Amino acid sequence: MTVKELPILDITDTSGLHRDADTEEAAAAYSKNKSRQRRAAVLMPLVRTAGEWHLLFIRRATNENDRHSGQIAFPGGATEPNDDSATATALRETMEEIGLDSERIKVLAELDAYYTISHYKVTPVVGIVQWPSNLSLETSEVARAFLIPINWLRNSENYTLRARSDIDKASAKRHPIIVYNEFDGETLWGATARMTMNFFKTIDEKKLLLPA
């Protein structure tokens, strides 16, 4: 069964849109066993073009050894010993993956960490990218980079909440998978979709303001 074939839930219940972990069980496990958490960070690249804000995403390259092979993501990866902050990790990984120099990125904020079911504690770092910028993809890791308008991403008609098949029914409704409609041939879902929703929540709560 593909993620698009999972049962659709009532989207009017918005309690499942904003979570700091994929499942309640996962978050509890990480908080009790800090050694299981591997630190990571991603850049949420904001691009202003055609009169509106967009987010820049990547599609991971196909790799049989990568459980996230072919999925939509933000540039980013695991923290290395020389990284002195989540921002440093996000900027380094962005340069390595898509060739975007940190001098062309204005960092706005580090958001609350997101816990994944693959045992990562991921810090999203929001930054405005000077646009246009020439990207140079590391093809062994990234197959494509593309933009999606924020207004499209925020429109509830463009995504569904899907019940998980790997946990009990009650938890499935509390912690659904967010699956977006196809955009430009790509399907955004899972952890990256959740971090996107949490980003919008931060804006709605006026904890982060985007320039007009």
N, C-alpha and C positions, 0 to 999 in steps of 0.2 A: 504494500500500500504506500503510495506517495503522500507527501504532506498535503497536497491539494485534495486528496481523497478522504482525509480525516473528517469526521462529522463537524458541521458548522454549528456554532453556538449563537445565542442571542446577543447581538452586538450592542443592544441598548444597555446591557449591564456592563458599564465601563470599568468595574473594579478590577478586571483582569488585564487591563491595558498597561498598568504601571507596576512593575515588579523589579526588585533588585537581584532576583535569581530566577532561574528557569523553573525550579520547583521549590516548594517549602521545605521538602526533605533535604534537598541539596544545600540550601542556605544554612539549615540547622547543622548539617554535618560539617560544613566549613567552619562555622563559628566554634565548634567543639574541638576541631582538629586543625589548628593553624598551619601545621606542617603540610597539609594537603593542598593548601592554596599556592598556586604559582602566579606570581604577579605579572600583569601584562597591561598594555595600554593601546588605545587606538586613537587616531585622529578623526574627528568628525569635520571634514573640510567643507566650509561654507563658501559658496561661489555666487557672486552677484552677476547675472547676465540676463539679457533680454528683459530687463526691467523688473526682475524678481529674484528671490533667493532660491538657491538649489543646494542640495547635498551631493557631494561626490562620493561614489561607491566604486568598489572594484569587484570583479569576479575572479575568484581564485583559479589558478591553473589546474588542469586535471592532473592528479597525482594519486596513485593507488595507495600510497602510504599516508595520505592526509585524510583524516575523517571528515574534514570540511572541504574536500576537493570539489571545485566547481561551484561553490556557494558564493552568494553575494556577501560582501563584508566591507568594513572600513579599513584603510591602511593601518597596519599595526602588528604587534606581536609581543613576544615575551620580553620581560625586563632582563637586561644584562647587567653584570656586576658594575660596569663603569657608568651606568645610567644613574644620575643623581635625583631623578624625579620621574613621575609618570609622563610629564610633558617631554622630558628628554627622550624617553622611550618612544613615544608617539612620533616625535619629529625625526628621530633616527630611522625608525622603521619606514616612515613615509618616504624619506630620501632613498632608502634601499629598495623599496618596492616600486615606487612610481617616479623616482628621480625629481621630486619636488623639494627644492632647497628651503630650509627653515627661514631664510631671509625673505621669502615670499609669503610667509604665513604670519598673521597676527593672532597670537593665542588670546582667547577671551576668557576661558575658564576650564578648570578640571571639574567634571561632574562626579556624582557619587559612584562608587565602584559597583560593577555588575558582576555577579557570580554565575559562572557557566557550569553546565553539567559535566564539562570536561576538566573540571578542577582548576579553573583560572579565575582570578580576581582581576577583572578588567576595568581600568579607569578610562572613561571616554574624555578626550581632550578636544574642546571646541576651538576651531581657529578659522579665521577668514583668509582665503587664498586670493592673492592678486591674480586677476584674470583678464585676458587669457594668459596661461602659463604653458610652456612646453613640458609635456610629461614624457618620461623615458621608462617604460615598463620593464621590470625584471621578469622576463617571460617564463622563467622556471617557477615563478610564484604567482604572477598576475597575468590573466588572459585578456582582461579588458578593464578600462576605467570609463565611467559614464556619469552623467548628471541626472538627478530627478528633482523636479520643482517641489519646494516645501509645501506649497498650497495643494499640490496633488497628494502628497504624502499625508497631509492632515485631513483630507476628505474621507469621512468614514465609508463612503461608497466605494472606496478603492482598496479596502482590506476586509478580511473576515477573521473571526476568532475560531480556531479549530480545537476540538477536544483531543487531548492526547490519548494514545492507545496503550502507552506503557505504564500508566499509573491508574489508581482507582478512579471511579467515575466522579466522585465528589471533588477530588483534587484536580481532575481534568477540567472541571468547570471553574475552579478558583484560579488555576494557572494554565490558561489555554495557550496555544501557539498562535502567534499573529502571522497571518499569511496575506501578503499584498497581491493584488491583481498584477498581471504581467504588464511591465512597462518597458518599451523598447526591447522586447524580447527577453527581459530578465525578470526573475521572481525574487523579491525580497521577503525573507521570513526569518523566524527563529530569533537568536540572540541579537542580531543586528537590527531587526525590526523592533525588538523590545528597547534597545538602547535609543533608537530613533524616537519611540514614543516617550521615553523618559526625558529625552531632550526637549520635546514639545511641552511636557509637564513643567519643566524648569522655566521655560519661557512664559507659560500661562500663569505660573506663580510669581512672575516678575523677579525671579532670582537671576535671570540672565536677559539682557536687553539686546536685541539686534539693531544695528544702525538702520535708519529709515532708507 
